[in-house]
Each structure stands twice: as structure tokens, then as C-alpha cells.
Amino acid sequence: MARGWTQEELGIKVGVSRQAIIAIESGKYDPSLPLAIKLARALRKPVEGIFILEDASSKP
């Protein structure tokens, strides 16, 4: 985990469960914009450095 935190510690810092962090990391859940911003701030990275927006036109 980035910054040496556990998934649970990161979840506590941004106000979500460890399971939510696991789902975000595995790509099973797309966080809301406010949560994405909280995660980016906690990790001291830009949002676009953490999340990749897929081009909707490239999907079948």
C-alpha cells in the first residue's frame, strides 16, 4: 500500500471501509469524485495519477 498504510488505515483516513478500498484497487468499484479527491489528497498524488479514465468510445 502506498505511503506504508494498510488498506484499513487508508479507509479510515478517507472515511470508507477496508472492503471499499479493496474494491477500488481491484477495479470492481469506481469511487465518487469526492472520494477520489480524498484518496488523492491522502496519498499526495493528483487524481489523474491514481485513476485512469477509460475512453467510452473504445468500449465495444
Secondary structure, 3 states (H helix, E strand, C coil): CHHHCCHHHHHHHHCCCHHHHHHHHCCCCCCCHHHHHHHHHHHCCCHHHHCCCCCHHHCC
